[in-house]
Amino acid sequence: MEKDTKAFQRVYTKLFQLTKATVSLQAKGIGYDELAIVDGRLAQVVKIMGDMVTLQIFGGTEGIATNAEVIFAGKPPSLKVGDDLAGRFFNAYGDPMEGGEIMGEEREIGGPSVNPVRRKQPSEFIPTGIAGIDLNNALVTGQKIPFFADPDQPFNQVMAMVALRAKADKIILAGMGLTRDDYLYFKNVFDNAGALDRIVGFINTTEEPPVERLLVPDMALTAAEYFAVEKNEKVLVLLTDMTLYSDALSIVSNRMDQIPSKDSMPGSLYSDLARLYEKAVQFPDGGSITIIAVTTLSGGDITHAVPDNTGYITEGQLFLRKDSDVGKVIVDPFRSLSRLKQLVIGKKTREDHPQVMNAAVRLYADAANAKTKQENGFDLTDYDERSLEFARGYSEKLLAIDVNIDTDAMLETAYDLFNKHFKPEEVGIRQEFVDKYWKRN
Amino acid sequence: MNTIGKVSGIIANLVIVETEGTTAQNEICFIKHGDTRLMAEVIKVVGNKSYIQVFESTRGLKVGTEVEFMGHMLEVTLGPGILSKNYDGLQNDLHKMEGVFLKRGQYTEAIDVDKKYEYKVLAKEGDQVVAGSWLAEVKENWMPHKIMVPFTFKGEYTVKSIKGDGEYAPKEVIAVLTDQEGKEHKVTMVQRWPVKVPIRAYTDKPRPFKILETGIRVMDTLNPIAEGGTGFIPGPFGSGKTVLQHNLSKNAEADLVIIAACGERANEVVEVFTEFPELDDPRTGRKLMERTTIIANTSNMPVAAREASVYTAMTIAEYYRAMGLKILLLADSTSRWAQALREMSNRMEELPGPDGFPMDLSAIIANFYARAGFVYLPDGDTGSITFIGTVSPAGGNLKEPVTESTKKVARCFYALSQDRADSKRYPAIDPIDSYSKYLEYPEIAEYLNKTIDENWTSSVFKAKDILLRGKEAYEQINILGDDGVPLDYHIRYWKSELIDFVILQQDAFDKIDASSSLDRQYFMLHRTLGITEREFHFDSFEEIGPYFKRVINALKQMNYSNYESDEFHKNQKELDKILGEQEEAKSEEESVEA
């Protein structure tokens, strides 16, 4: 971080208090949320009591002496926005990782929210080619949805795939606590796909101090707002991993002696997360911000404060699970949900989409019951056997994350599977659609 | 002369102000930040320091900034023009705000002060009036809107003069009243009232004695809510809370619906904004939005204003109740309101209660629910606020402070069950865990038995019993296997499924099934209970499911057709035919035995 000390800025050199994450000093005329540089490290005002100002130092306070130089910036954290952002990667402070300067207008990060009456109802389908998403949990522009996944699942790969196929004008990657390997993976994938000019990355890797992460999503969303509002672009924001972001929140609140609520998370976790996720919006002039996030779970536990609060904020969730019957990672049709799908399926996709989707999931549920029966040693009926067969095909040809076909092909595949294992009356979709689309042999 | 103070400390939206003058708990003040004024509320006073919660972001705020105390609490503006509005938590008209983004320090007029209303006088000179007495009536959309003696007026007044019929704007003086000392008071169509103080312009508040029809069978039939009653809906995410609330606002037999969208998703509010102006009001044939007011404080809007939003909504409801109207007030979600209280309590470094919530959470929730109710007004009319709040329990666990505190005060409990939602049994209200205390009220039982049928309440308890026994049978079947239990268990289970599919489940998206009238509910319950009282004869358990599925299908088709229509009767004949098969089987059996 370069120091651009201006003539009127006062330099302070006497710290009153030092903790692991904060320093306090006497200073006058300081604004709340204002940035400062403490011994070359970026810090932000988190508390003012009379003339005692407390600064949170993003990089930690290791080695800072009581006579460290403190310079106040006179402004809150900001990002320079412009077309120059495209194709580049930045650190948590919005400085280009490869060095150099950004030409553009300076914007405060974490700006105001959109007036709810000015929002438009999301209505544009985002095809991803993955049937577990497009067929069962269609995504819509302006939506916010996380992957709920255990750390060993390939969520970053799936997310990169979704991002590249989503036909977004810009993809903004916010990496929080990303391993360096994963960061390089994203970079390579985007590079190989020739998509780097559509990418903007804000990256905090595990090599960097965790508290820095707190700036990353705000940086990414400020860039997203620039492209969506000013350029009317369709912007896709990838937030990975929001559990690590929340961990950073809890570290800060702990160091500020706040009383923790559930799972040692700060009491304001819901508002903190909602502030970010609610940046997802469909603007009236065509621009949109869609957020796809990752919330890692521990042992699939969705009652933990982070996934639980997230579930109340986001418009559904996508669950990844390894299906041992077919040996592939699938998008779990039972636990996944896209709350906005009914705005597009059967409207922007083929008319029979909702019925086919429901019928297939219902049959898959029958298979799950048959499986329980089998495991408990009860006899299986012919229908049970057939639904188990169907489930295997459904899992392999539609739910698996390596599927890449368009929605019409997904519907055809579903009919093929129905036809192979069931009679139309067992599938129970409207006769009109059976006549029109079900090709019987 | 207003008290002036200076900012001396800032921690997020908690600001400490030093002042020489008087300040009061809950007093409103404005911080002069640059060329904007940020609204805030006093939440604690220690010595010459007032702790205020700011309703906006405090970014850039500096120590030493001037603060002006207004001498009153957080107030709302009450007058014609509130209906169809979309407000934020502080009653700013969201449509009047400029730009796509909400600007800090932007406050707008809550009602349209320039609009002229068609006005009809109700009182005459010389009338003795009290706070809440009706002076005149204007047309707001199509609803008659009463102009009342301001609620702040204490004691008796005499109407000295009052304007005759005509067209007037809200802020014109329409009447002059004299108090007992002979002092004159001017009255306009507009008054202001502090949101945290209940409006008590009524003569009596009896126990609720009639039910509020919602058109939702699982509520009206099994666990009815009283007019003026309270209820709450806890449910994990994805269990259909939002659809249920929307359906309630569309079909409940209320004159007005007030929705407090408190700390929830913005896109859900957008759905209401987009759909309600288009939706036909099934009760009046007009648009639903004409009798709806929305207080939207979505999860990304400032937290302190979220806390205010539920009070704003309740005060508006109380205002309309005083006009003799039936109000349905929905708050989604009260957990977000409680979280706002927690965030503030945390910043004030108060000793926390369970899960970090403030110790007085229970009391705050109880006081709020107590503002609902059925009332008798000074002129003998009646009005009511029926309040239903949702709760979003963390991790779906009902043993958390907000759910527990609410359970103590709300009289109806509609438990949304994840299992029912997963198996698409909507509305996912669990029939066994849910309850309505009103069913135990003798006055409600009397009302139901008088208006619906003399045996109504006993039929309802019978249906509940069948559901419970069906559940027990199902558990036995699951443990012992289909052929490990007597046939009777299967029959018992399917009888409960019959009630589940025909009475409990209801298609909120079907034009006809979305709402069911009380006489229709009576007919369907009796028809269904009649079937459960029959004896059935089957040779094996495999016959039972398919047979009952046909019975269920015939009854469901009845639900999907217009009541008493040809199609309805046709489906009823189909049902009789299916039931007839059993009679034949039975007589065959008997003849063989003979």
Chai-1 contact restraints between the chains, C-beta under 6 A:
chainA,res_idxA,chainB,res_idxB,connection_type,confidence,min_distance_angstrom,max_distance_angstrom,comment,restraint_id
A,G31,B,G60,contact,1.0,0.0,6.0,A-B,restraint_1
A,G31,B,K62,contact,1.0,0.0,6.0,A-B,restraint_2
A,Y32,B,I10,contact,1.0,0.0,6.0,A-B,restraint_3
A,Y32,B,T58,contact,1.0,0.0,6.0,A-B,restraint_4
A,Y32,B,L61,contact,1.0,0.0,6.0,A-B,restraint_5
A,D33,B,R59,contact,1.0,0.0,6.0,A-B,restraint_6
A,K47,B,I11,contact,1.0,0.0,6.0,A-B,restraint_7
A,I48,B,G9,contact,1.0,0.0,6.0,A-B,restraint_8
A,I48,B,I10,contact,1.0,0.0,6.0,A-B,restraint_9
A,I48,B,V63,contact,1.0,0.0,6.0,A-B,restraint_10
A,M49,B,G9,contact,1.0,0.0,6.0,A-B,restraint_11
A,G50,B,S8,contact,1.0,0.0,6.0,A-B,restraint_12
A,P76,B,R59,contact,1.0,0.0,6.0,A-B,restraint_13
A,P112,B,F101,contact,1.0,0.0,6.0,A-B,restraint_14
A,P112,B,L102,contact,1.0,0.0,6.0,A-B,restraint_15
A,S113,B,L102,contact,1.0,0.0,6.0,A-B,restraint_16
A,S113,B,N300,contact,1.0,0.0,6.0,A-B,restraint_17
A,S113,B,M301,contact,1.0,0.0,6.0,A-B,restraint_18
A,V114,B,V100,contact,1.0,0.0,6.0,A-B,restraint_19
A,V114,B,F101,contact,1.0,0.0,6.0,A-B,restraint_20
A,N115,B,L94,contact,1.0,0.0,6.0,A-B,restraint_21
A,N115,B,M97,contact,1.0,0.0,6.0,A-B,restraint_22
A,N115,B,L102,contact,1.0,0.0,6.0,A-B,restraint_23
A,P116,B,A266,contact,1.0,0.0,6.0,A-B,restraint_24
A,P116,B,V269,contact,1.0,0.0,6.0,A-B,restraint_25
A,P116,B,A296,contact,1.0,0.0,6.0,A-B,restraint_26
A,P116,B,T298,contact,1.0,0.0,6.0,A-B,restraint_27
A,V117,B,N86,contact,1.0,0.0,6.0,A-B,restraint_28
A,V117,B,L94,contact,1.0,0.0,6.0,A-B,restraint_29
A,V117,B,H95,contact,1.0,0.0,6.0,A-B,restraint_30
A,R118,B,V100,contact,1.0,0.0,6.0,A-B,restraint_31
A,R119,B,V270,contact,1.0,0.0,6.0,A-B,restraint_32
A,Q121,B,V270,contact,1.0,0.0,6.0,A-B,restraint_33
A,Q121,B,T274,contact,1.0,0.0,6.0,A-B,restraint_34
A,Q258,B,N346,contact,1.0,0.0,6.0,A-B,restraint_35
A,I259,B,N346,contact,1.0,0.0,6.0,A-B,restraint_36
A,I259,B,P352,contact,1.0,0.0,6.0,A-B,restraint_37
A,I259,B,G356,contact,1.0,0.0,6.0,A-B,restraint_38
A,S261,B,D355,contact,1.0,0.0,6.0,A-B,restraint_39
A,S261,B,G356,contact,1.0,0.0,6.0,A-B,restraint_40
A,K262,B,A394,contact,1.0,0.0,6.0,A-B,restraint_41
A,G267,B,R342,contact,1.0,0.0,6.0,A-B,restraint_42
A,G267,B,E343,contact,1.0,0.0,6.0,A-B,restraint_43
A,G267,B,N346,contact,1.0,0.0,6.0,A-B,restraint_44
A,G267,B,G356,contact,1.0,0.0,6.0,A-B,restraint_45
A,S268,B,E343,contact,1.0,0.0,6.0,A-B,restraint_46
A,Y270,B,Q339,contact,1.0,0.0,6.0,A-B,restraint_47
A,S271,B,V303,contact,1.0,0.0,6.0,A-B,restraint_48
A,A274,B,S299,contact,1.0,0.0,6.0,A-B,restraint_49
A,A274,B,N300,contact,1.0,0.0,6.0,A-B,restraint_50
A,R275,B,N300,contact,1.0,0.0,6.0,A-B,restraint_51
A,E278,B,A266,contact,1.0,0.0,6.0,A-B,restraint_52
A,E278,B,S299,contact,1.0,0.0,6.0,A-B,restraint_53
A,E278,B,N300,contact,1.0,0.0,6.0,A-B,restraint_54
A,T303,B,G395,contact,1.0,0.0,6.0,A-B,restraint_55
A,D308,B,A394,contact,1.0,0.0,6.0,A-B,restraint_56
A,D308,B,G395,contact,1.0,0.0,6.0,A-B,restraint_57
A,G311,B,F237,contact,1.0,0.0,6.0,A-B,restraint_58
A,Y312,B,F237,contact,1.0,0.0,6.0,A-B,restraint_59
A,Y312,B,S392,contact,1.0,0.0,6.0,A-B,restraint_60
A,L337,B,G238,contact,1.0,0.0,6.0,A-B,restraint_61
A,F378,B,G481,contact,1.0,0.0,6.0,A-B,restraint_62
